[in-house]
Amino acid sequence: MRRIVLNIYSNDLEKSKNFYIDFLGMDLAMDMGWILTFVSKENETAQISIFQNEKNKPLDNSAIFLSIEVSNIDNWYKHAEEQKIEIVYPITNENWGVRRFFVKDPNGVTINLLTHLE
C-alpha cells in the first residue's frame, strides 16, 4: 500500500474546509465543489477527502474514527481550545505510551490526536 485516504461525507463543505485548513493546518490539494482533498504539509501521502452529502440525509459517522499522530500535542490541545473546537476527550497520558485527546470535526467525525510518549 502506498497510502490510505479517509473519505467523509459532509453537509457543510465550507466548515470542513475551515477545520482541516485552519485547525489541522493541511493544504487544500483539490476543490471540485463537490469534493475537497486535503494533504499534510509534512507527508503528501497523508490525505483526507470530504464529499458533499448530496442526499442531505442525516449523517451517521459513528463508524468513522481517524487517528492523526502529531508532534507537540500540548500545542495542538491549546490550539483546539483557542479555536473552540469541540473536545470530546481531554488530553490524557494513556498507560500504553501515548498522550492524546479527541475532537469532533464539523461532520461529527471523531479525531484522535496523539503523540507517543518517550
ChimeraX attribute file (.defattr): number of C-alpha atoms within 10 A of each C-alpha:
attribute: neighborCount
match mode: 1-to-1
recipient: residues
	/A:1	3
	/A:2	5
	/A:3	9
	/A:4	10
	/A:5	13
	/A:6	14
	/A:7	15
	/A:8	20
	/A:9	19
	/A:10	23
	/A:11	19
	/A:12	14
	/A:13	21
	/A:14	11
	/A:15	14
	/A:16	20
	/A:17	20
	/A:18	13
	/A:19	18
	/A:20	21
	/A:21	16
	/A:22	13
	/A:23	16
	/A:24	17
	/A:25	14
	/A:26	21
	/A:27	17
	/A:28	18
	/A:29	14
	/A:30	12
	/A:31	14
	/A:32	8
	/A:33	9
	/A:34	12
	/A:35	17
	/A:36	21
	/A:37	21
	/A:38	23
	/A:39	21
	/A:40	18
	/A:41	13
	/A:42	8
	/A:43	8
	/A:44	13
	/A:45	13
	/A:46	17
	/A:47	20
	/A:48	20
	/A:49	18
	/A:50	23
	/A:51	19
	/A:52	16
	/A:53	17
	/A:54	10
	/A:55	8
	/A:56	9
	/A:57	8
	/A:58	9
	/A:59	15
	/A:60	11
	/A:61	13
	/A:62	9
	/A:63	8
	/A:64	13
	/A:65	14
	/A:66	13
	/A:67	12
	/A:68	12
	/A:69	13
	/A:70	15
	/A:71	11
	/A:72	11
	/A:73	18
	/A:74	16
	/A:75	11
	/A:76	19
	/A:77	20
	/A:78	12
	/A:79	15
	/A:80	16
	/A:81	12
	/A:82	10
	/A:83	12
	/A:84	9
	/A:85	16
	/A:86	15
	/A:87	17
	/A:88	13
	/A:89	14
	/A:90	11
	/A:91	18
	/A:92	12
	/A:93	15
	/A:94	11
	/A:95	8
	/A:96	8
	/A:97	11
	/A:98	16
	/A:99	18
	/A:100	25
	/A:101	21
	/A:102	22
	/A:103	19
	/A:104	17
	/A:105	17
	/A:106	20
	/A:107	18
	/A:108	17
	/A:109	21
	/A:110	22
	/A:111	19
	/A:112	18
	/A:113	22
	/A:114	23
	/A:115	19
	/A:116	15
	/A:117	12
	/A:118	5
